[in-house]
Amino acid sequence: MGIWSQQIDNLNHHKYLRAGAFILMFGGMLSGNAIFFFIGSLYMFYFLACYLYLDRVGRKLEFSIVEEQIKLFPNDEGKFTIKLEQHSRLPIFFGNIHLAVDKNLKFQAGDERKQMSILKIPFSIMGKGVLQIAVPFTARSRGVAKIRRVEIDIRHFMDAGKVYRHKTDLIKFEAIVYSERKVVAGMERIVPRNQGSYAMKSSLFEDRTTIVGTRDYQDGDAFNKVHWKASARMAKLQTKLHERTSQFSWLLVVDIRSSDFEERLKAVTFLLHHAAANHIPFSLLVNIKKAGKPSYFELPSGEGKKQLQMALTFLARLQSNNVAISMDSFERITFQHALTSPYVIICADQERIAGWKMPSSTKVYNLDGTDQLFRLNPWRSDQRQEVQYG
């Protein structure tokens, strides 16, 4: 049911009437006037009934969001479902749900504030009843939207009094809005090199863990390449054929302090989709400080649709106002990761990475451009120096 705080607002409304009823009751007792005493007692009973209704009507009302997580892209339409369960026998005829939701979701009937969208949703529910309310919205921009505040007010059906209930714990709901894609020019600059796991028909290297067939044994073939089961089956020696491969993994480095940060992330998102579609392994580094080890945000290397989804979620959670590690520290971190990455793509302003040094064995590109066009440019290829970090 969660943790709620409650406040009843009918005491002030009845303050003078209660005083008058008490005077009638007291006067009736002193004078022996049964009518005055009856009228005063009747009102006091009415007030007590109103108070007890407001005090108890919401205590067994359970609020939840059916969907714990929704994933979408900007301009996609979605909805979440509010579920109310009234475990009490008391009905609610006039209730309102007030929600404060992060502003990257747009609601048709929402009241937009500086950082939040405020929703007011009227409802009624009978005792021992269940009610579901669909709340449609449109994804506006990249980010993770959460319900930051939940309040419920319930008005007495025969009185002006209200009870206010405020949820003090977090709601298990988030709408993850992925970044849009912006086409990146210069993709032809990235070509496979060296031994690795990216399949290439014309590569000089082979993946020894993947056997794609056999052929007749020839003089000069290594003895450890003989496929003994196939040789027994064919009654002559057979040599294993392995898949041709080339090292083609990407390391994408993102600086959250770069200018046009949101536009740059759109270009990074394009690169991620390209890598996933072409089975290119990739990893991510972001200069956001976090507790524990490592002290920065990192998505380890992987490939395929699962890796893409993890990366898109990773980017959706980034906020430019997060605490960033220093660029000197970030240079050392990037250098260590670049030692095992044949291709490094840095998403940062040139002036912020001026003086950076990368391993000479690594091809480094800078994702640079404007709102209209982003391009992969070789990063200081004629001035590169290699240093050793301890």
N, C-alpha and C positions, 0 to 999 in steps of 0.2 A: 504493500500500500504506500510505501514511502513515508517520509517525515514531513509533517505539516504543522504550521502554526495557525492559530485561529483567533479571531476577534469578533465579538458580537456587538453590533451597533443598533441597539434599540433602547438602551438605558436612558439616554438624554431625551429621546423622543417621548418617553413615558414619564419623565421626571415630574412635571407639574400635575399630570393626571394621577400619578401614584400618590402625590402629596394630598391632592383633593380627595381621593378614595380613602386614604388613611383618616383624614379629618371626618369624612362621612361615617366611617366605621366607628371611630372613637366617639363621635358625637351621638351616633345611634345607640351605642352601649350606655353612655352616660344618661341620655334622655329616655332610653327605652323605646326609641323609634325604630321598629323593625324594618321599615322601608329603607331608611338611610343606611342601616347596617347591611341590608341585603344588596343594595346598589353598590356600596363600597366593596363588599366581599366579592360580588360578581366581577367587578373590574379587576380586582387583585387576582382573581382566578384566571381571568382572560390574559392579564399580563404574564402571569406565571406560565400559562400554556404556550404563549408566544415565545417566551424566553427558552423554555425547554425544547420546543421545536427547533429553534435556531441553533441551540447548543448541540443537539444530537443529530440533526438532519444530514450534516456533512461528514460526521465522524467515520461512517462506514462506506463512504463514497470512494471508490477506487478509480484512480486516473492512470492511464498508460497510453503509450504510442505503440501501435501494432508493429510497425516496421522499425527495427533498430538502426538500419543503415540503408540509404538510397544512394545510388551512383548515377550521375548524369553529366551532360555537357552543357555549356552555356546555351541558353534559348530553348533547352528541352523543357517540356512540361511534365510535371510529376505531381504526386500527392502523398500525403501521409494520413493515417487514420487514427483518430482519437477514440479510445475505448473507455466508456464509463460504466462501472458496475456499482449499483446501489444495493448493498447487502442489508440495509435497514428496510423496515416496512414503511418508513416515512417517504411520501412522494415529494418530488421537487418540481414545482410548476414554473417558477421563474428563476432560472439560473443563467449565469454568464461565465464563460471561460475566457481568461485574458492571457495571451501568450506574447512573449518577447522573443523574437527569432532574429538571428544574424541577417544583415541586410542584403547578402548576396542571393537571397531568395525573395522573389517578388510575389505578393499576394494581391489578388484583385480588390479585396475589401480591406486591405491593410492600411494602417496609418504609419507612414514612413517617417522615422525620426533620423537623427544624425548617424547613429550606428546600428539601430535596430528597426525592425518592422513590428508594429504592435497590432495584434489581432484581438477582436472581441467576437466571441462565438456564443450566441444564445442557445439554451437547451432546456429540455424538460424530460424527466424520467420518473417512472412509477416505482413504488417500493418493490424491492427484489427484482428490479429490471436491469437490462443490459442495453446500452446505446452505443452505436458506432457513428462517428461523424467524419466524413472525408473532407480533407482540407487541401484543395488544389493550389499549385504554385507554379511559377516559372523560374528556372535557374537563371540567374543574372550574370554572375561572374565567378571566376575560379576561387576556390576556397572550401572550407568545411563549415557548414551552417549547423548550429545547434540551437535548441530551445533553452534560452538563458533564464527565463522566469515563467512560472505558472501560477496564476491566481484564479480562484473561483469565488464568485459571490452568489449567494442564494438569498432571495427576498421571500419574506413570509407571504403566503398567498392571501392573507386577510389583514395584513398589517404593513406598515412602512419600514419595519425593522429588517436588517440584513445581517448575514454572517459572512465574514471574509476569511477565506482559507488561502494560505500561501505555502507553496511547496518549497521546502528548504534544502532538499537534496537534489542531485542532478538527474535529469531525464536521460534514459538510454536511447538517444536518437541522434543521428547526424546525417546530413545530406552532403555527400562529397561531390563537389562540382569540379570536374577535370578542366584543365586548360584547353583552349582552342589550339588549332594547328596553324602555323604560318610557314609557307614554303621557304626553304633555304636554298639559295643558289650555291654553286661550287661543289656539289656533292661528288662530281666526277674526280675531284682532287684526291679523294680517299680511295686507295687501291690496296688489295691484300699484299702482305709481305711476310716472309719467314714461315717457320713451322708453327702450326696451331690447329684449331679445331674447325675452321670455316671451310666447308666443302668447296673445292675448285677442281674442275676437270683437267686443267693444264698445269697444276702445281707439281713441283719437283718433290714434294714431301708427302708422307703417308701417315694416316692415323692407324697405329698398330693395334688399337683396341677394336677396330671395326673391320670385319672381313666381309667383302662384297662378292667374293667368288674365288675360283681357282683357275690355274692354267698348268700346262705340262711343264715339268721341271726342266730347267736349262742349265748348262754348265755355267758356273759362276754364281748361281743362286745361293744365298746363305742357307746353311743347314737348318737354322732355327725358323726358317720361313716355310719349311715343308709341312703340308697339311696331311697328317698321318691317316686320319679317318677317310679323307677323300682318296688318298693314295691306295688304301686297302680296298675301297669300293671300286676304284677304276683299274686296279691291278697294275698301276704304274705311278711313279712319283708325281705328286701335284704340289705346286707352289701357291701359297696364299696370295690373294689380291686384296690390298687394303684401299680404303677410300683416300683419294688425294685431298690434302688439306692445306690451308694457309692461315697464318695467324692474322685475325681480323677483329679483335675485340676493341671496344671503345671505352674510354674513361671520360665521362662528361663532368666538368668542374663548373659549379654554379656559385657566383658571388651575389649574395642577397642585397648588397649595397650598389649594384650596378644600376646605371640609369636605364629608363624604359624597362624596368624589371619585368612587368607583366608581358610586354611584347616579346622580350627575350625568352621568357618561359614558353611562349607559343612556338617559337622557333625550336627550342629544345624538345618540345612535345612532338614536333614534326620529325626530328631526328630519332626519337624513341620509337615512333611508329615505323619509320623506315628500317630501323635495326631489327625490330620484331618481325616485320614482314619478310626480311631477308635472312633471318636466323643468325643475326650477328650478336654475339654476347656483349653486354654493356654493363657498366657500373656507374654510380653517381656519387659525387662528393659535394657537400654544401657547407659553407663556412658559418654554420650556426652552432653556437656553443651549447653543449648539453652536459648533464651530470653523468658520471661514470666513465667507462672506457669502451670505445674511443670517446674523446671529449668533443667530437664533431659528428655531424650527421652523415651517414654513409649507407648506400644501398649496395651490397656486395654484387659481384658479377653474376649474371645469369642471362638466359635468353628465352624467347618464346612469349606466348600470350600471358602466362602467369607473371613473368618478369615485367612485361609491359604494364599490366594492371597494378603491380606493386609500385612501379616507378611513377605512374600517373597519380596514384594515391599519395605517394611520397611528395610529389610536387604540389598537389592540391593542399597539403598541410603546411606548406611553407608560408611564412609571413615576413614581409620585409622589415618589420619592426622587432624581429627576434634579435637577441644579443648575438653579435658576430664575433668570431675570433679574429685576431690581428692578421693582416695580410702576410706578415713575415712568417707567422706560424703556419698559415694556410699554404704558403709556398713550400715549406718543408714537408708538409703532409702530402701535397700534390706530387712533389718530387718522388717520395717513397712509393706512392702508388703507381707513378708513371714508369718506374723501373720494370714493372711487369705488364705494362700496357703499350702495345705498339702504336696506338693512336690516342691522342689526348685532345679533347675539344674543350676550350676554356670559354665560358660565358661570363665575360667581365669587361669593364671599360679598360681601354689600353693604358690609361694613366695609372690605374690601380694595380696593374701587373707589370708596370715598367720595372726592369731590372731583375725580373724573375729568371731563374735558370732551370732548365730541364735536362734530363739525360739525353746525350747525343744519339742514342739508339732509338729514340722515340720521335715519331712525327707529331708535331703539335700544331693545332689550328685554333684560331680565335673566331668565335661567332660574333660577328660585328655587323652593324648596319643601322638602318632607321626603321621607323614604323612601317614604311612601305616595303622595304627589302632587307633581308638578312643574308649574309654570305659567309661561307667558310674561307677564311684567308690564312695562308701559311703564316705562322707566328714567328717573326724575326729569324727566319731560317738562315740568313747569311750572318747573323751575329750570335748564334747560339753558342753557349759555353756549358760545359758539364762541371758540376761541383759534387762533392761528397758531403752528405749530411750524416752526422753520427747519431 
